[in-house]
Amino acid sequence: MDSINLLKKLPKMDKILSDERFAGFGRVILKEAATRAVADARIQAEKGKEPDIQGIIEHTEKIYRDIEKGSLRRVINATGVPIHTNLGRSPLPECAADELKELVCGYSNLEYDTESGKRGDRYHHVSEYLRMLTGAEDAVVVNNNASAVFLVLNTFAKGKEAVVSRGELVEIGGSFRVPDVMKQSGAKMVEVGTTNKTRKADYDNAVTQKTAVMMKVHRSNYEIVGFSEEASLADVAQSAREAGCVSYYDAGSGQFIKHLPDEICRDRTIPEDIASGFDLVSFSGDKMTGGCQAGIIVGKKHLINKIKKNQLMRMLRVDKMTLAVLQSVFRLYLTGIYNEIPAQRMISESIESIGLRAAKLAALTGGEIIATKSTVGGGSCPLAEMKSFGVAVKIKGMSESSLDRHLRRWETPIIARVGERVYFDVRTLDEKDFGIILDALGALK
Ligand SMILES: *Cc1c(COP(=O)(O)O)cnc(C)c1O
């Protein structure tokens, strides 16, 4: 039969939609699924394949189920990178998810003071904990750290000058460029020093009548090594004090506790940043902190108050969900059980403990244990390489790239590391994930 006649045999939409197996299906998704299934059958018919009604109906159901699942799904992170931006950055502690459920599926005192019966402050719920955790006088939380940078500069340096080192004019993944953010905020950027060397005197010499902020930026995913020098946090804070302007540090990832030794990561902690005399410090909620997306600003009370009064605050304000998660995560740090924070646990896990898990996975899969190195991710400690173990697998007759594709397209996608071999870096794997890996590999046998 020629393709014109085959096309005539394609079923009418109504015929598919009214099939009894679709009783109780959502009509919008069903229509979409049937349209796609018929379009596929049309392509096949044009190639000379006879339309098969039953096949089209089954295909419709398959597409329906796929759409119904949604496109945002859980994946298994076998990359060994704990703070993997493309995989959702830090996973949340289970207890934070439990508390979140309790708080957001009903009403809460988000902006209500139960003592006085009057309106309360939504940021109060996290600022107390942040004060205790960092030693700062006060705190506020916004949408993410990018907005924190923008908000701080806009509040204090709009129409004025902000001094920053040339060595810190970085771009952070996802096109966040320090010079561009400064410009957008209305601050006039004054660059000091050179790419590899900036001293306190450079900051001192840049001061004019219009200097409003001295900013320091964590270089995030980039390091200057070799012949280099940078003014310390204390130096910049001192220079700002002498100039009578605000000192602000964009700490990037930020960390409350230091796990990695100095040889691997020289990053200071947020309490140390505050202790060095900085007026304001901001950092992300979902990098080393191990919570959800948020920009956390800590520092001097009168400056935080000014930030809160900026109209932009209303645009950047966070939801109860963010505050609920951060409250739980901060509490875990304060009570000393931060090992329940997955990002913290993965970064601090001993190589022996990773080795035990690798041995289990190797025994289950018949794979080979290999020594490897993981990075922290999220622009935290870019040069840090943590020893880890991987389990390499090989499927007879299958190339590395086909195996990788099979794993990625598995029902629960498995994101492995692919080099000369495909392997699972065990640092970011939980034993609970092993069954899914086994199923995916088992399907190839
Ligand atoms: C990650 C990062 C940001 C952006 O933070 P988000 O929370 O992702 O918006 C800003 N500055 C530095 C130095 C960073 O490392």
The ligand as a Gaussian input file, in Angstrom:
#p B3LYP/6-31G(d) Opt

LIG

0 1
 C       27.897000      30.637000      44.193000
 C       28.340000      32.014000      44.356000
 C       27.445000      33.087000      44.169000
 C       26.030000      32.854000      43.759000
 O       25.329000      32.228000      44.780000
 P       23.889000      31.594000      44.487000
 O       23.401000      31.176000      45.844000
 O       24.107000      30.461000      43.559000
 O       23.059000      32.653000      43.892000
 C       27.905000      34.366000      44.352000
 N       29.189000      34.599000      44.696000
 C       30.077000      33.585000      44.880000
 C       31.480000      33.930000      45.250000
 C       29.685000      32.268000      44.725000
 O       30.550000      31.273000      44.906000

